[in-house]
Amino acid sequence: MSEAPVLATVRNRIGHLTLNRPAGLNALTLPMVRILHRQLQAWADDPEILAVVLRGTGEKAFCAGGDIRSLHDSYKNGDTLHSQFFEEEYALDQYIHTYAKPILALLDGFVLGGGMGLIQGASLRVITERVKMGMPETAIGFFPDVGASYFLSRLPGELGLYLGVTGVQIRAADALYARLADWCLPSEQVAELDRCLDSMSWNVHPKEALRTLLATLATNKLPGSELKALQPAIDEHFAQADIAAIRNALLAETRPEFHDWAEETAKLLDSRSPLAMSVTLEQLRRGRNLSLQECFRMEQLLGSQWFAKGDIMEGVRALIIDKDKSPRWNPDRIDAVTPLQVDEFFIDFKPANKSRRAG
């Protein structure tokens, strides 16, 4: 069993699911997605199971995303693995959002991309102080998916747009501040959490019992959030009309407390795929007015076009395969992306509530 990519055990009426590819930072594969979905469905129907704990093996990562190299190779080889993966991954993530029993996600190290998709629908998102969280898709010419249209678009102010467009990774205090996590548990307390889980008496509702336990072991506040200090500038700059306007506003920032951040953020935008950032901005603004189901449907539509029309193949080539770190984005400049190019990705998406752009 130790070689299985996902481990499933039951202790004290709790189902434990553990991602088990530590050498690959627990990056998701299609077999892992299928195991997770199948096991969650079985436990949903089992009256003996009261709750689920989801975690990853090792200290480096809960899950650093999807196995993007295999998806690149799938498209290049002309097979259907990449489209199957996204279809089934999104179905799993949406299922987690609506799961009938409490899921406690225990997160250590990297929680990126597909890892975020697994945990943002969980009832209780518990991080350690070592967590590094983010949606870094624009760095490889992709867009933040796995439900990001829903969970990023609903963050306070323009935080979600900032995180989605730039792909920056945040630490524990910022994850709590941005409401991407609920509790922080010191890493040395994880073993104690497990001991307590194994001895719970379940004399109240399972979710309430888990919340009470976390209240004794963890904190839901940490000092020193960088995002909190930057929020006024983030809200101002990332409310601009498009990526070019955001970049110009950043370069025009003169307030001493925001100047360095604005300069670094503008440089970061210059390194990302202009098309991916522009589509991401539109995607997240639309997501604010969409239901969970509609957000996933929109992302499925974007994904079905992206390998042929987006920058992901070039991004993976430059950053993962050849590692020359010099992607040739198309278009290659932020001001070269036209509204028509962005709108074409959404032309076949008709939301049920007929809402259009927001934000």
N, C-alpha and C positions, 0 to 999 in steps of 0.2 A: 504493500500500500504506500510505502514511503516514496515510491517512484511515480505514483499517480499525480497528474497535474493539479488536481483538486482533492483534498482530503475531506471526508465527511464522517463525523462521529456524533454520538449522542451521549450526553452526561446530564443527569439530574433534570431530565425533560427539556433540555436545551440542545438544539441541533447546531453543531459547530462546523462551519465551512471554512477551509483554509486553502488559499491559493498557494500552489506548491511548485513554483518555478523560480526559486530564489536566484539562480545564476542568470536568469533572463529578467530580473527585477519583476517577476510575476506578471509579465506581459501576457495579455489574453490571447488565446487561440480559439478557433472554432470549437474544438473538443471541450475546452474549459467552459465556454459559454453554454454548451449543451449540458454538461454535467451540472453546472450551477442551476440552470433552469429546471432540469428534471428533478434534482434533489429538493429544491424549494417547493415545487409542486407537490411532491410526495409528502413533505412535512406539513404543508398547508392542509392536507387532507387527513393528517394523523392527529387524533385528539390527544395523544400522549405528549406531543411536542407543543410547548407553550411559547417558545421564543427561539430566535436564531442569532448566532454570533458569527460575523463574517470578518476574516482577517487574512493576512499574508504571512508566509514563512520568511524569517530573516528580519534583520533590522534595517536593511537598505530601502525596502519598498513594500508598501501594501500592494500596489500595482502601478507600474509606470506607463500604462496605456495598452493599446492593442499591438499585436505583433505586426507592425506596419511593413516590415521587409517582406513578409510572406504575402501581404495584400498587393504590394507593388509587383512582386513576381507573378502573382496570379493574373493581374491585368495584362502584364507584358506577355504572358504565355497564352492568353486568350481563353482561360478557363473561368469558372464562375465562383471560385472560392471567395474573392473579395466582396462580391454582391451578397453571397450567402452569409458571410460573416456579419456585415452591417445589418442585414435584415434580422438575423437572430440575436445579435447583440442589442439592438434597439428594443426588440420584443422583451428580452430579459430585463433591461433597465426599466422599461415601462411597467413591467410586472412587479418589480421591486417597489416602485412608487405606490402601488395599490395593494401591496401584500397585507393579508388580513392579520398576521401575527407580528409582534414587534421584532424588528431586526436591529441588533446592536452592531454597528460597524466599528471595528477597533483598528485604528490607522496609525502606522508607524512609517517613517521614511517618506519616499516619494508616493504621492497620490496624484497621478496625472492622467488626463485624457480619459480613456476607457475606465480607469480606476475611479475617476470622479463619477462616471455614469453608474457604476455599481453602488455607490454610497450616498449619492445625493437624495435618493428616495428612501433611505433607511430611516427608521423611527428615531434612532439615537446614534449620532455621529461623534465618536470619541477619538480624539487625536492624542499623540504624545508630543512632547516638546521638540522632537526630532522631525516632525512632519514638514514636508515641502509639497505644496499643493498648487495645482494650476491646470489650465487648458492651453497647452503650448502649440496648438495645431497650426496657427498661421506661420510659425517658424519653418514648417515643412510644406507650406503651400496648401494647407487644408483649412477647414473651418471648424470651430468648436461644435462637436456633435454630441451624441449620447444624452440628449435631453438638455444641453446647455442653453438652447433657445428658451427653455422654461426656467431653469434654476439660475442662470446668470442674469437673465433679463429682470428677475425679481429681486435682485440685491439692492441695497440702499443706494439712492442717487444713481450716478453713472458708473458705479464700481464694476458692475458686470460687463459693461461695454469696454471699460479700461482693461479688465482682465482678459476678456475674449479677444479683443483686437491686438493687444500687445503680446499675449501669451506669457506674461511674467509669472514666476512662481512666488508664492507667499509662504510665510512661516506661521507658526502656531497662533501667535497673538492676532495676526491679521486674518487668519481663517475664522477665528471666533468673532472678531469684529465684523467681518463681511457676512457672517451668518452662514458660512459654508461648513461649520462644525458647531457642535453643541457643548462639548465638554473637553477639557484637557486633562489627561491622566499622566502624571509623571511616569516615565518608562520603567522606573524601578517598582512601580505599583501594579504593573500588569499581572505579575504572578499572584499578587494578593487579590486582584479582581477575579482571576480564575478560581482561586480557592473559595471566594465568596459565592461565585456562580454555582460551584459544585455543591454548596450547602444551603442554598436558598430554600425556604419552606413553602413559598407560593401561596401564602394565605391572603394575598390581595391580587388585584389584576396584574398580569405579568409586566405590562409596560410601566405601571406605577411602582411595582417592586424593583424593576431595573433602574428607574429614575431615582428612587430613594437610595439605592446602593451607590449610584454614581455621585449623588450629593454628598456622601460620606467620604468618597475617595478622590474625587476629581474637582476641578474648578470650571466654571463657565465664563471666567474673566481672567485675562492676563494683561499686565501692563505693557506699554511700549509698542502699541500698534502703529506701524508706519502709515498704513492706509488711513487711519483716523486723522493723523496730522495732515495728510495730503488730500483728504476728501474735498475741501473747498476747491482746490485747483482741478482735481479730477472731474468734479461735477461741472465746472465751467468749461474746460477744454473739450471733454468728450461729449458735450451736448452740441458741438458744432455740426454743421450740415453733413460733411463728408470727411474722408481721411485727409485730403489735402488741407482742408480748413482746420482740422485738428492739429496737423503738423505745424501749420503757420501760427496758430494760437500758442502752441508750445514754444516755438522759437521766439515769440514776442513776449514771453513771460519775463517780467522784471522784478517781481517780488523776491527778496533775498531768500526767504524760507522755502520757495518753490523752484528757484532758478536751476539748481543742479539737477533736480528730478526732471524738470521739463526738458532740459538739454539732453539728458540720458534717454528719456522717453522718445524724443524726436529721432535720435540715432537708432533706437530700437525699431521704430517704424520704418526707417530706411533699410533695415536688414530683412524685413518681413515681405511676404508676397503681397504686392499692391492689390491684386485681384482678390486674394483670400481675405485681406483686411476689409476691403470694400463690401464684399458679400457678407462678411461677419457682422459689420455694422448694421446692414439692412436686416439681416436675419434676426439679430437680437432685438432690434427695435420692433419688428413685427411680432416677435415672440411675446412681448409684453401684453398683447391683446389676444393671445391664443391659449386654448386649453392645452393640457399636457399631451393629450392624444394628437392634437393638431400640430404641436411643436415637433413631435416625433415624425409625423407625416411630412412636414415641411423638410426636415433634415433628411429623410429618406429620398425625397425628390432631389434635393441638392446633391446628395451622395451619388445618386444614379447618373448624374451628369459630370461629376467632378473629375473622374479619372481621364475622361476624354477631353474636357474643356477647361479644367482647372490646372493648378500648378503642382499637384501632389507628386506626380511622377518625377518632375525635375527636382523638387525639394528632397525627396527620398534619395534620388541619385546623388545629389550634391552633399547631403549631410549624413547619410547612412551607408551608401554603397561606395562611391568614389571618395567620399570624405574630403573633397577639395574645398568645401564650405564656401563655394562661389556659385550659388544657384543663378541660373539665367531665367529670371521671372518674365512672364508674358501677360500683360505689359511690364516693362522693366522700371517704370517710374510711377509714383503715386498719382501725379497729375495727368497721366496718360489713360487712366481707367475712366471710361465713360459711364454715365447713368444707364445707357442702353445695355452695355455689357453686363451690368449688375442685374438689371430688371429681367434680362433673358433667362436667368437662372430661376426666377420665381414665376414666370409667365403662366405655367401650368398649375400653379398652386392656388386653389380657390378655398379659402377658409370658410367654415360653416357659418361663422358669425359675420362674414362679409367685411370684417375690419381690415383696414389697410395699414399704413405706417403709423407708428406711435413714437413719441419721445422727441 
